[in-house]
Every structure is written in C-alpha cells, then in structure tokens.
Amino acid sequence: MSKLILTLISLLFSVTALPTAADPLDYYRILNHLDNYGNLDLRNKPYTSLPEGIEIKGNLNIAKTSIKSLPRGLDVGGSLDASNSELARVQKGTKIKGYANFLGAQITRWPGGIRVGGYINFTDTPLASLPPRLRVRGDLSVIRTPLEALPEGIIVEGDLYIGGSAITEFPDTMTVNGNIFLGGNQISKWPINLTLGGAVAR
C-alpha cells in the first residue's frame, strides 16, 4: 500500500511540473529547452511569455507559440524565428544579431530602436507602419501586408519584396543595395533620390 501511495505522489508531482496551456517561461524551465550551443527552442510549446532581460547566446525559436510580446532587454546572439506565432509586439532596445522571421505573426508596427543584424521577414503579417530612416541589414519582405508606405530614408542592404502589400508609392529618398521585387504592385510615385544596387523586377 505504501508503495502505491509513493507512486501516486510521484505521478502527482510530475503532472504538476508540466507547463499548462497558458504558462510564462521562467529561468528554471529555460534550461530544459536550451541545447549545447545556446539555442532556445520553444516551437509549439505552451508558453505565453519570456523573462525580462533574458540573454540568449544562440537562436531563439518561438514559432507557433502564444507569446504575444517580447520582453524588455531581450538580447539574442543568433536569429529569431517567430513564424506563425501570436507575437504582436517587439520592445524598443531589442537586439537580434542574426535575422528576424515574423512570417504569419501578428506584428502591426515596428518601432525604432530595434537592432537586427540580418533580414527581416514580415510576410503575411498585419504590419501597418515602419519607423523613419529604418535600416535593414539584409532583405526586407512586406509581402501580403496592409503596409501602405515605406518610411522616408529607408535603407535595405539586401533585396526588397513588396508584392501583395498596399504600397503604391515610394518615399522621396530610399536605398536598396539589392533588387526590388514589386510582385505585381503598380507604383505610381518613384523616389527622387533612389540608390539601387540591383534591378527592378515587376
């Protein structure tokens, strides 16, 4: 009988230790999802938030999660994958050394003061605004977003993809070091000062 009771108690503790359907992620549970290279893989996990000020040496994967906001002071030493997540807000001061993939996420605006070291993918998001003089250190995709305008003075160090967005006019000054892929969008106003390193594909 005592053996049965001990078994039931151990089962109870193992069940209560599991994350619930709406659970914040604390520093102790982070250790369960880190690999030897410092990558934090939370894809499809039932967490709703990350601790403030968290630093991740490798990549951060929150794809297909219910995380709606990235914490203040987030520092990602690799890349961020938030594709098909509920992520809607990225805080000023966020640092991402690699690329940032928001494909299918819920991002509506991108504030200034966020550092991303690679491409930024906003494809299939409700993105409606970008900050003035935005600099993207790789490709920028706003495919199938409601975005109506690119910010004045934008610099894209890679390719620019706008197909299926609401963009019909370009700002007076813009720089694209790669190619511009219009994806069928009809542009009625082109920049007065356009620096283009590649070609325009309609």
C-alpha contacts under 8 A as a table, 3 or more apart, distances in Angstrom:
res1	aa1	res2	aa2	distance
1	M	4	L	5.09
1	M	5	I	6.33
2	S	5	I	5.05
2	S	6	L	6.23
3	K	6	L	5.16
3	K	7	T	6.24
4	L	7	T	5.09
4	L	8	L	6.24
5	I	8	L	5.09
5	I	9	I	6.19
6	L	9	I	5.07
6	L	10	S	6.18
7	T	10	S	5.19
7	T	11	L	6.21
8	L	11	L	5.10
8	L	12	L	6.16
9	I	12	L	5.02
9	I	13	F	6.35
10	S	13	F	5.21
10	S	14	S	6.23
11	L	14	S	5.09
11	L	15	V	6.19
12	L	15	V	5.25
12	L	16	T	6.22
13	F	16	T	5.18
13	F	17	A	6.13
14	S	17	A	5.22
14	S	18	L	6.77
15	V	18	L	5.47
16	T	19	P	7.86
19	P	22	A	7.85
19	P	23	D	6.10
19	P	46	P	6.82
19	P	47	Y	7.49
20	T	23	D	5.52
20	T	46	P	6.71
20	T	47	Y	7.96
21	A	46	P	5.31
21	A	47	Y	7.34
22	A	46	P	6.20
22	A	47	Y	6.06
22	A	48	T	5.84
23	D	46	P	6.49
23	D	47	Y	4.74
23	D	48	T	5.42
23	D	49	S	7.38
24	P	47	Y	5.33
24	P	48	T	5.06
24	P	49	S	4.71
24	P	50	L	6.40
24	P	51	P	7.98
25	L	29	R	6.33
25	L	30	I	6.82
25	L	47	Y	5.90
25	L	48	T	7.21
25	L	49	S	5.91
25	L	50	L	5.31
25	L	51	P	6.69
26	D	29	R	5.56
26	D	30	I	6.38
26	D	50	L	7.00
26	D	51	P	6.15
27	Y	30	I	5.10
27	Y	31	L	7.01
27	Y	51	P	7.20
28	Y	31	L	5.76
28	Y	32	N	7.64
29	R	32	N	5.40
29	R	33	H	7.24
30	I	33	H	5.43
30	I	34	L	6.43
30	I	40	L	7.51
31	L	34	L	5.37
33	H	40	L	5.69
33	H	41	D	5.80
33	H	42	L	6.84
34	L	37	Y	7.87
34	L	38	G	5.85
34	L	39	N	5.54
34	L	40	L	4.70
34	L	41	D	6.75
35	D	38	G	5.53
35	D	39	N	5.55
35	D	40	L	6.87
36	N	39	N	7.48
37	Y	57	K	7.62
37	Y	58	G	6.35
38	G	56	I	6.51
38	G	57	K	5.00
38	G	58	G	4.63
38	G	59	N	7.25
39	N	56	I	7.10
39	N	57	K	6.79
39	N	58	G	4.35
39	N	59	N	4.63
39	N	60	L	6.09
40	L	56	I	7.23
40	L	58	G	7.15
40	L	59	N	6.16
40	L	60	L	4.98
40	L	61	N	6.29
41	D	59	N	7.83
41	D	60	L	6.13
41	D	61	N	4.85
41	D	62	I	6.86
42	L	45	K	5.25
42	L	47	Y	7.90
42	L	60	L	7.73
42	L	61	N	5.59
42	L	62	I	5.08
42	L	63	A	7.29
42	L	65	T	7.54
43	R	61	N	5.75
43	R	62	I	4.96
43	R	63	A	4.81
43	R	64	K	5.89
43	R	65	T	6.38
44	N	62	I	7.45
44	N	63	A	6.51
44	N	64	K	4.99
44	N	65	T	5.34
45	K	64	K	7.76
45	K	65	T	6.03
46	P	65	T	6.41
46	P	66	S	6.86
47	Y	65	T	6.74
47	Y	66	S	6.46
47	Y	67	I	6.56
48	T	65	T	7.30
48	T	66	S	5.16
48	T	67	I	4.31
48	T	68	K	7.00
49	S	67	I	5.24
49	S	68	K	7.28
49	S	69	S	7.02
49	S	70	L	7.36
49	S	71	P	7.66
50	L	54	I	7.63
50	L	67	I	7.88
50	L	70	L	6.88
50	L	71	P	6.15
51	P	54	I	5.92
51	P	71	P	6.39
52	E	71	P	4.79
52	E	72	R	5.28
52	E	73	G	6.31
52	E	74	L	6.90
53	G	71	P	6.82
53	G	72	R	5.83
53	G	73	G	4.29
53	G	74	L	5.30
53	G	75	D	7.51
54	I	71	P	7.74
54	I	73	G	6.75
54	I	74	L	5.28
54	I	75	D	6.52
55	E	74	L	6.03
55	E	75	D	4.71
55	E	76	V	6.04
55	E	77	G	7.71
56	I	59	N	7.07
56	I	60	L	7.17
56	I	75	D	6.19
56	I	76	V	4.87
56	I	77	G	5.85
56	I	78	G	7.81
57	K	76	V	6.25
57	K	77	G	4.56
57	K	78	G	6.66
58	G	76	V	6.62
58	G	77	G	5.05
58	G	78	G	4.48
58	G	79	S	7.26
59	N	76	V	6.63
59	N	77	G	6.67
59	N	78	G	4.33
59	N	79	S	4.74
59	N	80	L	5.98
59	N	81	D	7.98
60	L	76	V	6.86
60	L	78	G	7.23
60	L	79	S	6.27
60	L	80	L	4.92
60	L	81	D	6.34
61	N	80	L	5.93
61	N	81	D	4.73
61	N	82	A	6.29
62	I	65	T	5.72
62	I	67	I	7.46
62	I	80	L	7.79
62	I	81	D	6.04
62	I	82	A	4.96
62	I	83	S	7.53
62	I	85	S	6.96
63	A	81	D	5.87
63	A	82	A	4.41
63	A	83	S	4.74
63	A	84	N	5.78
63	A	85	S	5.20
64	K	82	A	7.32
64	K	83	S	6.61
64	K	84	N	5.06
64	K	85	S	4.29
64	K	86	E	7.41
65	T	84	N	7.79
65	T	85	S	4.96
65	T	86	E	6.44
66	S	85	S	6.18
66	S	86	E	5.11
66	S	87	L	7.21
67	I	70	L	7.55
67	I	85	S	6.98
67	I	86	E	5.78
67	I	87	L	5.52
68	K	85	S	7.87
68	K	86	E	5.13
68	K	87	L	3.93
68	K	88	A	5.26
68	K	89	R	6.49
69	S	87	L	5.57
69	S	88	A	5.96
69	S	89	R	4.65
69	S	90	V	6.04
69	S	91	Q	7.78
70	L	74	L	7.16
70	L	87	L	7.59
70	L	89	R	6.42
70	L	90	V	5.26
70	L	91	Q	6.40
71	P	74	L	5.86
71	P	90	V	7.69
71	P	91	Q	6.75
72	R	91	Q	5.87
72	R	92	K	7.54
72	R	93	G	7.29
72	R	94	T	6.99
73	G	91	Q	7.92
73	G	93	G	6.21
73	G	94	T	5.82
73	G	95	K	7.86
74	L	93	G	7.66
74	L	94	T	5.14
74	L	95	K	6.32
75	D	94	T	6.15
75	D	95	K	4.75
75	D	96	I	6.15
76	V	79	S	6.70
76	V	80	L	7.37
76	V	95	K	6.01
76	V	96	I	4.74
76	V	97	K	6.22
77	G	96	I	6.29
77	G	97	K	5.21
77	G	98	G	7.25
78	G	96	I	6.57
78	G	97	K	5.31
78	G	98	G	4.97
78	G	99	Y	7.72
79	S	96	I	6.20
79	S	97	K	6.33
79	S	98	G	4.21
79	S	99	Y	4.87
79	S	100	A	6.01
80	L	96	I	6.99
80	L	98	G	7.30
80	L	99	Y	6.27
80	L	100	A	4.78
80	L	101	N	6.17
81	D	100	A	6.14
81	D	101	N	4.90
81	D	102	F	6.67
82	A	85	S	5.66
82	A	87	L	6.99
82	A	100	A	7.66
82	A	101	N	5.82
82	A	102	F	5.04
82	A	103	L	7.21
82	A	105	A	6.73
83	S	101	N	5.98
83	S	102	F	4.75
83	S	103	L	4.53
83	S	104	G	5.61
83	S	105	A	5.67
84	N	102	F	7.30
84	N	103	L	6.09
84	N	104	G	4.44
84	N	105	A	4.90
85	S	102	F	7.98
85	S	104	G	6.99
85	S	105	A	4.96
85	S	106	Q	7.29
86	E	105	A	5.60
86	E	106	Q	5.60
87	L	105	A	5.64
87	L	106	Q	5.40
87	L	107	I	6.37
88	A	105	A	6.93
88	A	106	Q	4.51
88	A	107	I	4.18
88	A	108	T	6.53
89	R	107	I	6.12
89	R	108	T	7.78
89	R	109	R	7.69
90	V	94	T	7.17
90	V	110	W	7.25
90	V	111	P	7.73
91	Q	94	T	5.89
91	Q	111	P	7.62
91	Q	114	I	7.51
92	K	111	P	6.49
92	K	112	G	6.56
92	K	113	G	5.09
92	K	114	I	5.46
93	G	113	G	5.41
93	G	114	I	5.25
93	G	115	R	7.27
94	T	113	G	7.52
94	T	114	I	5.10
94	T	115	R	6.33
95	K	114	I	6.19
95	K	115	R	4.84
95	K	116	V	6.23
96	I	99	Y	7.03
96	I	100	A	7.32
96	I	115	R	5.99
96	I	116	V	4.73
96	I	117	G	6.27
97	K	115	R	7.55
97	K	116	V	5.74
97	K	117	G	4.63
97	K	118	G	7.19
98	G	116	V	6.35
98	G	117	G	4.73
98	G	118	G	4.88
98	G	119	Y	7.71
99	Y	116	V	6.35
99	Y	117	G	6.05
99	Y	118	G	4.04
99	Y	119	Y	4.81
99	Y	120	I	6.04
100	A	116	V	6.95
100	A	118	G	7.08
100	A	119	Y	6.30
100	A	120	I	4.93
100	A	121	N	6.42
101	N	119	Y	7.90
101	N	120	I	5.95
101	N	121	N	4.85
101	N	122	F	7.00
102	F	105	A	5.27
102	F	107	I	7.55
102	F	120	I	7.57
102	F	121	N	5.56
102	F	122	F	5.23
102	F	123	T	7.10
102	F	125	T	7.44
103	L	121	N	6.06
103	L	122	F	5.50
103	L	123	T	4.91
103	L	124	D	5.88
103	L	125	T	6.58
104	G	122	F	7.58
104	G	123	T	6.46
104	G	124	D	4.81
104	G	125	T	5.18
105	A	122	F	7.91
105	A	124	D	7.42
105	A	125	T	5.50
106	Q	125	T	5.56
106	Q	126	P	6.04
106	Q	127	L	7.72
107	I	110	W	7.47
107	I	122	F	7.81
107	I	125	T	5.99
107	I	126	P	6.03
107	I	127	L	5.54
108	T	125	T	7.20
108	T	126	P	5.08
108	T	127	L	3.91
108	T	128	A	5.38
108	T	129	S	6.97
109	R	127	L	5.54
109	R	128	A	5.78
109	R	129	S	4.91
109	R	130	L	6.19
110	W	127	L	7.83
110	W	129	S	6.43
110	W	130	L	5.18
110	W	131	P	6.53
111	P	114	I	7.03
111	P	130	L	6.72
111	P	131	P	5.73
112	G	131	P	5.43
112	G	132	P	7.74
112	G	134	L	7.49
116	V	119	Y	7.58
116	V	120	I	7.70
116	V	136	V	7.31
116	V	137	R	7.09
117	G	136	V	7.80
117	G	137	R	5.63
117	G	138	G	7.61
118	G	136	V	7.18
118	G	137	R	5.02
118	G	138	G	4.83
118	G	139	D	7.44
119	Y	136	V	6.64
119	Y	137	R	6.14
119	Y	138	G	4.12
119	Y	139	D	4.51
119	Y	140	L	5.90
119	Y	158	G	7.71
120	I	136	V	7.14
120	I	138	G	7.25
120	I	139	D	6.35
120	I	140	L	5.15
120	I	141	S	6.60
121	N	139	D	7.78
121	N	140	L	5.97
121	N	141	S	4.91
121	N	142	V	6.88
122	F	125	T	5.74
122	F	127	L	7.10
122	F	140	L	7.73
122	F	141	S	5.64
122	F	142	V	5.08
122	F	143	I	7.08
122	F	145	T	7.56
123	T	141	S	5.92
123	T	142	V	5.16
123	T	143	I	4.69
123	T	144	R	6.00
123	T	145	T	6.53
124	D	142	V	7.69
124	D	143	I	6.45
124	D	144	R	5.16
124	D	145	T	5.65
125	T	144	R	7.41
125	T	145	T	5.61
126	P	145	T	5.58
126	P	146	P	6.04
126	P	147	L	7.82
127	L	142	V	7.84
127	L	145	T	5.80
127	L	146	P	6.20
127	L	147	L	5.83
128	A	145	T	7.45
128	A	146	P	5.76
128	A	147	L	4.44
128	A	148	E	7.04
129	S	147	L	6.31
129	S	149	A	7.60
129	S	150	L	7.92
130	L	134	L	7.19
130	L	150	L	6.86
130	L	151	P	6.21
131	P	134	L	5.75
131	P	151	P	6.25
132	P	151	P	4.92
132	P	152	E	5.71
132	P	153	G	6.81
132	P	154	I	7.01
133	R	151	P	6.30
133	R	152	E	5.89
133	R	153	G	4.57
133	R	154	I	4.68
133	R	155	I	7.05
134	L	151	P	6.93
134	L	153	G	7.16
134	L	154	I	4.85
134	L	155	I	6.24
135	R	154	I	5.95
135	R	155	I	4.67
135	R	156	V	5.96
135	R	157	E	7.73
136	V	139	D	6.95
136	V	140	L	6.75
136	V	155	I	6.20
136	V	156	V	4.83
136	V	157	E	6.07
136	V	158	G	7.82
137	R	156	V	6.44
137	R	157	E	5.11
137	R	158	G	6.94
138	G	156	V	6.47
138	G	157	E	4.99
138	G	158	G	4.33
138	G	159	D	7.11
139	D	156	V	6.57
139	D	157	E	6.67
139	D	158	G	4.26
139	D	159	D	4.58
139	D	160	L	5.91
139	D	161	Y	7.92
140	L	156	V	6.74
140	L	158	G	7.23
140	L	159	D	6.36
140	L	160	L	5.05
140	L	161	Y	6.26
141	S	160	L	6.03
141	S	161	Y	4.62
141	S	162	I	6.30
142	V	145	T	5.73
142	V	147	L	7.33
142	V	161	Y	6.12
142	V	162	I	5.20
142	V	163	G	7.51
142	V	165	S	6.50
143	I	161	Y	6.16
143	I	162	I	4.92
143	I	163	G	4.98
143	I	164	G	5.40
143	I	165	S	5.52
144	R	162	I	7.59
144	R	163	G	6.48
144	R	164	G	4.22
144	R	165	S	4.66
145	T	164	G	6.85
145	T	165	S	4.72
145	T	166	A	6.98
146	P	165	S	5.51
146	P	166	A	5.28
147	L	150	L	7.78
147	L	165	S	5.91
147	L	166	A	5.41
147	L	167	I	6.32
148	E	165	S	7.09
148	E	166	A	4.57
148	E	167	I	4.40
148	E	168	T	7.13
149	A	166	A	7.64
149	A	167	I	5.43
149	A	168	T	7.63
149	A	169	E	6.70
149	A	170	F	6.78
149	A	171	P	7.51
150	L	154	I	7.12
150	L	167	I	7.64
150	L	170	F	6.43
150	L	171	P	6.36
151	P	154	I	5.67
151	P	171	P	6.51
152	E	171	P	5.20
152	E	172	D	6.62
152	E	173	T	5.98
152	E	174	M	6.78
153	G	171	P	7.34
153	G	172	D	7.70
153	G	173	T	5.02
153	G	174	M	4.94
153	G	175	T	7.35
154	I	173	T	7.34
154	I	174	M	5.05
154	I	175	T	6.28
155	I	174	M	6.04
155	I	175	T	4.66
155	I	176	V	6.02
156	V	159	D	6.83
156	V	160	L	6.91
156	V	175	T	6.08
156	V	176	V	4.74
156	V	177	N	6.31
156	V	178	G	7.81
157	E	175	T	7.82
157	E	176	V	5.94
157	E	177	N	4.88
157	E	178	G	6.66
158	G	176	V	6.61
158	G	177	N	5.53
158	G	178	G	4.71
158	G	179	N	7.30
159	D	176	V	6.66
159	D	177	N	6.95
159	D	178	G	4.51
159	D	179	N	4.75
159	D	180	I	5.91
159	D	181	F	7.56
160	L	176	V	6.97
160	L	178	G	7.39
160	L	179	N	6.28
160	L	180	I	4.79
160	L	181	F	6.02
161	Y	180	I	6.21
161	Y	181	F	4.86
161	Y	182	L	6.35
161	Y	183	G	7.31
162	I	165	S	5.66
162	I	167	I	7.15
162	I	181	F	6.45
162	I	182	L	5.42
162	I	183	G	6.44
162	I	185	N	7.37
163	G	181	F	7.01
163	G	182	L	5.18
163	G	183	G	3.78
163	G	184	G	5.97
163	G	185	N	5.81
164	G	183	G	6.78
164	G	184	G	7.39
164	G	185	N	6.75
165	S	185	N	7.59
167	I	170	F	7.55
167	I	185	N	7.23
167	I	187	I	7.51
168	T	185	N	6.71
168	T	186	Q	5.86
168	T	187	I	4.49
168	T	188	S	5.91
168	T	189	K	7.22
169	E	187	I	5.37
169	E	188	S	5.65
169	E	189	K	4.67
169	E	190	W	6.42
170	F	174	M	7.94
170	F	187	I	7.41
170	F	189	K	5.88
170	F	190	W	5.26
170	F	191	P	5.73
171	P	174	M	6.48
171	P	190	W	7.22
171	P	191	P	5.54
172	D	190	W	7.25
172	D	191	P	4.22
172	D	192	I	5.02
172	D	193	N	6.07
172	D	194	L	7.79
173	T	191	P	5.53
173	T	192	I	6.25
173	T	193	N	4.70
173	T	194	L	5.89
174	M	191	P	6.76
174	M	193	N	6.58
174	M	194	L	5.31
174	M	195	T	6.50
175	T	194	L	5.87
175	T	195	T	4.58
175	T	196	L	6.02
176	V	179	N	6.80
176	V	180	I	7.29
176	V	194	L	7.96
176	V	195	T	6.18
176	V	196	L	4.99
176	V	197	G	6.31
176	V	198	G	7.88
177	N	195	T	7.28
177	N	196	L	5.49
177	N	197	G	4.26
177	N	198	G	6.58
178	G	196	L	6.75
178	G	197	G	5.03
178	G	198	G	4.72
178	G	199	A	7.40
179	N	196	L	7.29
179	N	197	G	6.81
179	N	198	G	4.50
179	N	199	A	4.91
179	N	200	V	5.85
179	N	201	A	7.41
180	I	198	G	7.56
180	I	199	A	6.40
180	I	200	V	4.79
180	I	201	A	6.12
181	F	200	V	6.10
181	F	201	A	4.83
181	F	202	R	6.19
182	L	185	N	5.29
182	L	186	Q	7.65
182	L	200	V	7.35
182	L	201	A	6.05
182	L	202	R	4.91
183	G	201	A	7.48
183	G	202	R	5.73
184	G	202	R	5.72
185	N	202	R	7.49
187	I	190	W	6.91
191	P	194	L	5.41
196	L	199	A	7.23
